[in-house]
C-alpha cells in the first residue's frame, strides 16, 4: 500500500468502507456507468491512461466517485477543496486502497496550499492529464504556477486534456480565465447540467441546510425568523429547508427575477440591511463576497445564528469577528462572539453564533448532501471526464456544458431506484413536438 497520503487516521478505513458500501446503494448513477463501461477488459476502459488530479470535498460520497473513476481505468490523486469538509473515515478508506489523498478535517490554510501542490506532483513524476475541480482552486493553482505545462501534447501524453468543474463559483473562475485568454484546455461546466444545478444545489440544500444548523445548535426551528441571502438554486433549496422546518423565511436578493420568484414562492423579500435586524438565523447563499459585513453584526438579534452555504468563506466577514470580537468556542465549528450592540442606546453587548467559521455549513457542521442527490452530480462528473478524455480534440479551449442527451441519461439512470417509470412517446407525438422518441426532449435553452 502506498504511503503517499496525508490524512488524520488510517485506522478509520474499515468504518469508511462500511459507509461507502451503504452509500453505493444510494448512488445508482455511478454504479450504472461502471456497469456500462467496465466490461472486464482493461484495454477497453474509457479512462485508461487518464491521470486525474481531483480537488473536491473528501466525503463518503466522493469516495464512491473515486472508486468509480478507478474502476473505469483512471489513476487518481485527490485532495479536499475545503479545510473543514473532510470525512476522515472516507479519506482513510481511500488511502487504504493505495490512492494518494491529502485531506483531513481541520486543515490549516497552509496545509491546503500544500495540498494543491501535492495533488499535481509527486516524487515519482506523476503529472495529471485531467483535472476534476470544485471551486476552481486547483485550476487556478495550475494556471498561476504551471501555465506553460498545461497545453496537451497527444504525442507525449503530457499536459492537461480537460477540466471538469463542479460548482458555480468555479465556473465563474473558468469563464474569467477563458475571457482573459488564460484557459489553454477545454473545460466542461458540470454545475449547469440540469441534473446537477436543479438537484444537488436545490434538492440537496433542501435537506442539508436545516440538518447542519440543528446538529450544530440543537435550536428549535419552528417559529424562528430565517433570512436567506440569495435566491438562486442553493438559496431556493435552503429557503425550502427552513420553511419546511417551520421558520418564517425572509429572502434578500439583487436580481429582480429571483426576487419575484421568492415572492411567488411565498417569501418576504427585504433589503439586506433591514433583513439582518429581523433574523434569528441568517444563511448566506450568494456566491459573492461581503454579504454580511461588520456593521451588520451590531444590528443583529442577541444569539443570532449566522452561517454560509455558498462555496467560499468570504460571504461573511469572519476575519473582522476574529480580530475585533471576543470569541468563545462552544464545540468544533460552533463559535460565539461578543459583539457591541449598535441598535440600542448606551453600551450593550450581545452574542452572535457563527457556524463552520463561515465555510460551507452543511459540510462543516454535518455530512453534506444525501448520497442519492450526489450520485446525480457525480455521474455528470464521470461522463464529463470520459468525454474530455476521449474527445478533447473536438473541443476548443472554452467552457462547455454536457450535451442534453447526457443530462437526460443521468436522470434516467436514477429513476429506477425511485420505482419511477417513464411514458414513451408515440411516433405521431414525437413528430408533433419535433423530437426523437428517445430524446432529447427539450432544447438547450429550455429552463427547467
C-alpha positions as CSV (number, residue, x, y, z in Angstrom):
1,X,0.0,0.0,0.0
2,X,1.2,3.5,-0.8
3,X,2.3,5.8,1.9
4,X,1.7,8.7,-0.4
5,X,-1.1,10.3,1.6
6,X,-1.7,12.7,4.5
7,X,-4.9,12.0,6.5
8,X,-5.9,12.0,10.1
9,X,-6.1,8.3,11.0
10,X,-5.7,5.3,8.7
11,X,-7.4,3.0,11.3
12,X,-10.7,4.7,10.4
13,X,-10.6,2.9,7.0
14,X,-12.9,0.0,7.9
15,X,-15.6,2.4,9.2
16,X,-15.1,4.3,5.9
17,X,-15.5,1.1,3.9
18,X,-18.8,0.2,5.6
19,X,-20.2,3.7,5.0
20,X,-19.1,3.6,1.3
21,X,-20.9,0.3,0.9
22,X,-24.0,1.9,2.3
23,X,-23.7,4.9,0.1
24,X,-23.2,2.9,-3.1
25,X,-26.7,1.6,-2.9
26,X,-28.0,5.2,-2.9
27,X,-25.7,6.2,-5.9
28,X,-27.2,4.2,-8.8
29,X,-25.9,6.5,-11.5
30,X,-22.3,5.8,-10.7
31,X,-23.0,2.0,-10.5
32,X,-24.8,2.1,-13.8
33,X,-21.9,3.9,-15.6
34,X,-19.4,1.4,-14.2
35,X,-21.7,-1.5,-15.4
36,X,-22.0,0.1,-18.9
37,X,-18.3,0.8,-19.5
38,X,-16.3,-1.7,-17.4
39,X,-16.6,-4.9,-19.4
40,X,-13.7,-6.6,-17.6
41,X,-11.2,-5.9,-20.4
42,X,-8.7,-3.4,-19.1
43,X,-7.7,-2.1,-22.5
44,X,-11.3,-1.0,-23.2
45,X,-11.8,1.0,-20.0
46,X,-12.8,4.5,-21.1
47,X,-10.4,6.3,-18.7
48,X,-7.4,4.1,-19.3
49,X,-4.3,6.3,-19.3
50,X,-6.1,9.2,-17.6
51,X,-4.2,10.6,-14.6
52,X,-6.8,12.7,-12.7
53,X,-6.0,15.3,-10.2
54,X,-9.1,15.8,-8.1
55,X,-9.9,18.7,-5.7
56,X,-13.4,18.1,-4.2
57,X,-14.8,17.6,-0.7
58,X,-13.4,14.3,0.6
59,X,-16.6,12.8,1.8
60,X,-18.1,9.3,1.7
61,X,-19.9,10.2,-1.5
62,X,-16.7,11.4,-3.0
63,X,-15.1,8.1,-2.1
64,X,-17.7,6.4,-4.2
65,X,-16.9,8.8,-7.1
66,X,-13.1,8.0,-6.8
67,X,-13.9,4.3,-6.8
68,X,-15.9,4.8,-10.0
69,X,-13.0,6.7,-11.7
70,X,-10.5,4.0,-10.8
71,X,-12.9,1.2,-11.9
72,X,-13.1,3.0,-15.3
73,X,-9.3,2.9,-15.7
74,X,-8.1,6.2,-14.2
75,X,-5.1,6.9,-12.0
76,X,-6.2,9.3,-9.3
77,X,-4.6,11.8,-6.8
78,X,-7.1,13.6,-4.5
79,X,-7.4,16.5,-2.1
80,X,-10.3,18.2,-0.4
81,X,-11.5,21.6,-1.6
82,X,-12.5,22.8,1.9
83,X,-10.5,22.6,5.1
84,X,-13.5,21.7,7.2
85,X,-15.5,19.3,4.9
86,X,-13.4,16.1,5.1
87,X,-15.0,12.9,6.4
88,X,-11.8,11.4,8.0
89,X,-13.0,7.9,7.7
90,X,-13.7,8.4,3.9
91,X,-10.1,9.7,3.5
92,X,-8.8,6.7,5.4
93,X,-10.7,4.4,3.2
94,X,-9.3,6.0,0.0
95,X,-5.7,5.8,1.5
96,X,-6.2,2.2,2.4
97,X,-6.8,1.4,-1.3
98,X,-3.5,2.8,-2.3
99,X,-4.9,6.0,-3.7
100,X,-2.9,9.2,-2.8
101,X,-5.1,11.5,-0.8
102,X,-4.4,14.8,1.1
103,X,-7.4,15.6,3.3
104,X,-8.3,15.8,7.0
105,X,-10.9,17.7,8.9
106,X,-9.4,20.9,10.4
107,X,-6.6,21.5,7.9
108,X,-5.0,25.0,8.0
109,X,-4.8,27.3,5.1
110,X,-1.1,26.4,4.8
111,X,-2.0,22.7,4.7
112,X,-4.5,23.5,1.9
113,X,-2.0,25.3,-0.2
114,X,0.5,22.4,0.2
115,X,-2.3,20.1,-0.9
116,X,-2.7,21.9,-4.2
117,X,0.9,21.1,-5.0
118,X,0.7,17.5,-3.6
119,X,-2.2,16.6,-5.9
120,X,-0.4,17.6,-9.1
121,X,3.2,16.5,-8.3
122,X,4.9,13.6,-6.5
123,X,8.4,12.2,-6.2
124,X,7.6,9.5,-8.7
125,X,6.9,12.0,-11.5
126,X,3.1,12.0,-11.5
127,X,1.7,14.8,-13.5
128,X,-2.1,15.0,-14.3
129,X,-3.5,15.0,-17.8
130,X,-7.1,15.6,-16.4
131,X,-8.4,17.8,-13.7
132,X,-11.6,17.4,-11.7
133,X,-12.2,20.5,-9.7
134,X,-14.8,22.0,-7.3
135,X,-14.5,25.8,-6.8
136,X,-11.6,26.3,-9.2
137,X,-8.7,26.4,-6.7
138,X,-6.8,23.6,-8.4
139,X,-7.4,25.1,-11.8
140,X,-6.2,28.5,-10.5
141,X,-3.1,26.9,-9.0
142,X,-2.2,25.2,-12.3
143,X,-2.7,28.3,-14.4
144,X,-0.7,30.5,-12.0
145,X,2.2,28.1,-11.4
146,X,2.3,25.8,-14.5
147,X,0.8,27.8,-17.3
148,X,3.5,26.6,-19.8
149,X,2.8,22.9,-18.9
150,X,-0.9,22.8,-19.5
151,X,-1.4,22.6,-23.2
152,X,-1.9,18.9,-24.1
153,X,0.5,17.1,-26.4
154,X,-1.0,13.8,-27.7
155,X,2.4,12.5,-28.9
156,X,3.8,12.5,-25.4
157,X,0.5,12.4,-23.4
158,X,1.7,15.4,-21.4
159,X,-0.3,18.5,-20.4
160,X,-3.9,18.7,-19.5
161,X,-6.6,17.2,-21.7
162,X,-9.6,18.7,-20.0
163,X,-11.1,20.1,-16.8
164,X,-14.5,19.4,-15.3
165,X,-15.8,21.9,-12.7
166,X,-18.4,21.1,-10.1
167,X,-19.7,24.4,-8.7
168,X,-21.0,27.8,-9.6
169,X,-18.0,29.7,-8.2
170,X,-15.5,27.5,-10.1
171,X,-17.5,28.0,-13.3
172,X,-17.3,31.8,-12.9
173,X,-13.5,31.4,-12.5
174,X,-13.2,29.3,-15.6
175,X,-15.2,31.8,-17.6
176,X,-12.9,34.6,-16.4
177,X,-9.9,32.5,-17.5
178,X,-11.5,31.9,-20.9
179,X,-12.2,35.6,-21.3
180,X,-8.7,36.6,-20.4
181,X,-7.1,34.0,-22.7
182,X,-5.6,32.0,-19.8
183,X,-7.7,28.9,-20.4
184,X,-5.4,26.7,-22.5
185,X,-7.5,23.5,-22.3
186,X,-11.2,22.7,-22.8
187,X,-13.4,22.6,-19.8
188,X,-16.9,21.2,-19.0
189,X,-19.2,23.1,-16.7
190,X,-20.8,20.3,-14.7
191,X,-22.6,22.7,-12.4
192,X,-25.0,23.9,-15.1
193,X,-26.1,20.4,-16.1
194,X,-29.8,20.3,-15.1
195,X,-29.2,17.1,-13.1
196,X,-26.6,18.9,-11.0
197,X,-27.8,22.5,-10.6
198,X,-31.5,21.6,-10.0
199,X,-30.8,18.6,-7.9
200,X,-27.5,19.0,-5.9
201,X,-27.9,22.7,-5.5
202,X,-31.6,22.8,-4.8
203,X,-32.8,19.5,-3.5
204,X,-29.5,18.7,-1.7
205,X,-29.6,22.0,0.2
206,X,-33.3,21.4,0.9
207,X,-32.2,18.5,3.1
208,X,-28.8,19.5,4.3
209,X,-29.3,23.2,5.3
210,X,-31.5,22.6,8.4
211,X,-29.7,19.3,9.2
212,X,-26.4,21.2,9.7
213,X,-27.9,24.1,11.8
214,X,-29.8,21.6,14.0
215,X,-26.7,19.4,14.5
216,X,-24.6,22.4,15.4
217,X,-27.0,24.3,17.7
218,X,-30.0,22.0,18.7
219,X,-32.1,25.0,18.0
220,X,-35.9,24.7,17.7
221,X,-36.5,26.0,14.1
222,X,-40.3,26.4,14.2
223,X,-41.4,29.9,14.7
224,X,-38.0,31.4,14.2
225,X,-37.3,34.1,11.5
226,X,-34.7,32.9,9.0
227,X,-33.0,35.1,6.5
228,X,-31.7,33.6,3.3
229,X,-29.3,35.8,1.3
230,X,-29.5,34.9,-2.3
231,X,-32.3,33.0,-4.1
232,X,-30.5,31.0,-6.8
233,X,-30.8,27.2,-6.7
234,X,-28.9,27.0,-3.4
235,X,-31.0,29.7,-1.9
236,X,-34.2,28.2,-3.1
237,X,-33.3,24.8,-1.5
238,X,-32.2,26.5,1.7
239,X,-35.3,28.6,2.0
240,X,-37.5,25.5,1.4
241,X,-35.5,23.6,4.0
242,X,-36.0,26.3,6.6
243,X,-39.7,26.8,5.7
244,X,-40.4,23.1,6.0
245,X,-38.9,23.2,9.5
246,X,-41.4,25.9,10.5
247,X,-39.3,29.0,10.0
248,X,-40.7,32.3,8.7
249,X,-38.4,33.0,5.8
250,X,-37.1,36.3,4.5
251,X,-35.1,36.4,1.3
252,X,-32.6,39.1,0.2
253,X,-31.8,39.4,-3.5
254,X,-30.1,41.7,-6.0
255,X,-31.7,40.1,-9.0
256,X,-35.3,41.2,-9.7
257,X,-36.2,37.9,-11.4
258,X,-35.0,35.8,-8.4
259,X,-36.7,38.3,-6.0
260,X,-40.0,37.9,-7.9
261,X,-39.6,34.1,-7.7
262,X,-39.2,34.3,-3.9
263,X,-42.3,36.4,-3.7
264,X,-44.3,34.0,-5.7
265,X,-43.0,31.1,-3.5
266,X,-44.5,32.9,-0.5
267,X,-41.4,34.5,1.0
268,X,-41.0,38.2,2.1
269,X,-38.2,39.9,0.2
270,X,-36.3,42.6,2.0
271,X,-33.2,44.8,1.6
272,X,-30.3,43.0,3.4
273,X,-29.7,45.9,5.8
274,X,-33.3,45.5,7.1
275,X,-33.4,41.7,7.0
276,X,-30.4,41.1,9.2
277,X,-32.2,43.0,12.0
278,X,-35.0,40.5,11.9
279,X,-33.3,37.2,11.6
280,X,-32.8,34.6,14.3
281,X,-31.0,32.5,11.7
282,X,-29.1,34.1,8.8
283,X,-27.9,31.9,5.9
284,X,-25.8,33.3,3.0
285,X,-26.1,31.6,-0.4
286,X,-25.0,34.1,-2.9
287,X,-21.5,33.1,-4.2
288,X,-20.5,36.8,-3.6
289,X,-18.2,38.5,-1.1
290,X,-19.0,40.7,1.9
291,X,-22.7,39.9,2.0
292,X,-22.7,40.1,5.8
293,X,-20.1,42.8,6.8
294,X,-19.1,44.3,10.1
295,X,-21.9,46.9,10.5
296,X,-24.5,44.0,10.2
297,X,-23.2,42.2,13.3
298,X,-24.1,45.1,15.6
299,X,-27.6,45.2,14.2
300,X,-28.4,41.5,14.7
301,X,-30.5,40.0,17.4
302,X,-28.9,38.6,20.5
303,X,-27.8,35.0,19.9
304,X,-28.5,35.3,16.2
305,X,-27.1,32.3,14.3
306,X,-25.0,33.1,11.1
307,X,-23.8,30.5,8.6
308,X,-22.9,30.2,4.9
309,X,-23.9,27.6,2.4
310,X,-22.1,29.1,-0.6
311,X,-18.8,27.6,-1.7
312,X,-16.3,30.1,-0.4
313,X,-15.8,31.6,3.1
314,X,-15.9,35.3,2.1
315,X,-19.7,35.8,2.2
316,X,-19.5,36.6,5.9
317,X,-16.7,38.9,7.2
318,X,-15.4,36.3,9.6
319,X,-11.9,37.9,9.7
320,X,-13.4,41.0,11.4
321,X,-15.2,38.9,14.0
322,X,-11.9,37.1,14.8
323,X,-9.9,40.3,15.0
324,X,-12.3,42.6,16.8
325,X,-14.6,40.4,19.0
326,X,-14.2,38.1,22.0
327,X,-14.6,34.6,20.8
328,X,-15.8,31.6,22.8
329,X,-15.6,28.1,21.1
330,X,-18.7,26.1,22.1
331,X,-17.7,22.9,20.3
332,X,-15.9,22.2,17.0
333,X,-17.0,24.7,14.4
334,X,-19.5,26.4,16.6
335,X,-18.2,29.8,17.9
336,X,-19.9,32.5,20.0
337,X,-18.7,36.2,19.6
338,X,-19.3,39.0,21.9
339,X,-20.4,41.9,19.7
340,X,-21.3,45.6,20.6
341,X,-25.0,46.2,20.0
342,X,-25.4,49.3,17.8
343,X,-29.2,49.2,17.8
344,X,-29.6,50.2,21.4
345,X,-28.6,53.4,23.3
346,X,-25.7,53.0,25.8
347,X,-23.0,50.4,25.9
348,X,-24.5,47.0,25.5
349,X,-23.1,43.7,24.2
350,X,-24.7,40.7,22.7
351,X,-23.8,37.3,21.4
352,X,-23.5,36.2,17.7
353,X,-23.2,32.5,16.9
354,X,-21.1,31.6,13.8
355,X,-21.1,28.1,12.3
356,X,-18.2,26.5,10.4
357,X,-16.2,29.7,10.5
358,X,-18.2,31.0,7.6
359,X,-17.5,28.0,5.3
360,X,-20.0,25.5,3.9
361,X,-22.2,24.8,6.9
362,X,-23.7,21.6,5.6
363,X,-20.3,20.0,5.2
364,X,-18.6,21.7,8.2
365,X,-21.4,21.0,10.8
366,X,-23.0,18.0,9.1
367,X,-22.2,15.4,6.4
368,X,-23.3,17.4,3.3
369,X,-26.0,16.3,0.8
370,X,-27.5,12.9,0.8
371,X,-25.9,10.2,-1.3
372,X,-28.6,10.0,-3.9
373,X,-28.5,13.6,-5.0
374,X,-24.7,13.4,-5.1
375,X,-25.0,10.5,-7.4
376,X,-26.7,12.8,-9.9
377,X,-23.8,15.3,-9.6
378,X,-21.0,12.8,-9.7
379,X,-22.4,10.8,-12.6
380,X,-22.2,14.1,-14.6
381,X,-18.6,14.4,-13.4
382,X,-17.7,10.9,-14.6
383,X,-19.4,11.5,-18.0
384,X,-17.6,14.8,-18.4
385,X,-14.2,13.2,-17.6
386,X,-14.9,10.4,-20.2
387,X,-16.0,12.9,-22.8
388,X,-13.0,15.1,-22.4
389,X,-10.5,12.2,-22.1
390,X,-11.8,10.5,-25.3
391,X,-12.8,13.5,-27.4
392,X,-10.8,16.6,-26.2
393,X,-9.6,17.3,-29.8
394,X,-13.3,18.1,-30.7
395,X,-13.3,21.0,-28.3
396,X,-11.8,24.4,-28.3
397,X,-10.2,26.0,-25.2
398,X,-13.6,27.1,-23.9
399,X,-16.2,26.3,-21.2
400,X,-18.9,23.9,-22.3
401,X,-21.8,22.1,-20.7
402,X,-22.6,18.4,-21.2
403,X,-25.0,17.7,-24.2
404,X,-28.7,17.5,-23.3
405,X,-28.9,13.8,-24.1
406,X,-26.3,13.0,-21.4
407,X,-28.1,15.2,-18.9
408,X,-31.3,13.2,-19.6
409,X,-29.4,10.0,-19.4
410,X,-28.2,10.9,-15.9
411,X,-31.8,11.4,-14.8
412,X,-32.9,8.2,-16.5
413,X,-30.2,6.2,-14.6
414,X,-31.7,7.3,-11.3
415,X,-35.4,6.8,-12.0
416,X,-35.5,3.0,-11.4
417,X,-34.1,3.5,-7.9
418,X,-37.2,5.5,-7.1
419,X,-39.5,3.0,-8.8
420,X,-40.5,5.6,-11.4
421,X,-41.5,4.6,-15.0
422,X,-41.4,6.9,-18.0
423,X,-44.2,7.2,-20.6
424,X,-43.0,6.6,-24.1
425,X,-43.9,8.9,-26.9
426,X,-45.7,7.6,-30.0
427,X,-44.2,8.4,-33.4
428,X,-47.0,10.8,-34.0
429,X,-46.5,12.6,-30.7
430,X,-42.7,12.8,-31.3
431,X,-43.3,14.3,-34.7
432,X,-45.9,16.7,-33.4
433,X,-43.4,18.3,-30.9
434,X,-40.4,17.9,-33.2
435,X,-38.2,15.5,-31.1
436,X,-36.9,12.0,-31.4
437,X,-38.8,9.3,-29.5
438,X,-35.7,8.6,-27.3
439,X,-35.0,12.3,-26.7
440,X,-33.6,14.8,-26.1
441,X,-36.9,16.3,-25.2
442,X,-36.0,19.9,-24.5
443,X,-33.9,22.4,-26.4
444,X,-30.6,23.6,-24.9
445,X,-32.2,26.9,-23.9
446,X,-35.1,25.4,-22.0
447,X,-35.3,26.5,-18.4
448,X,-36.4,23.7,-16.1
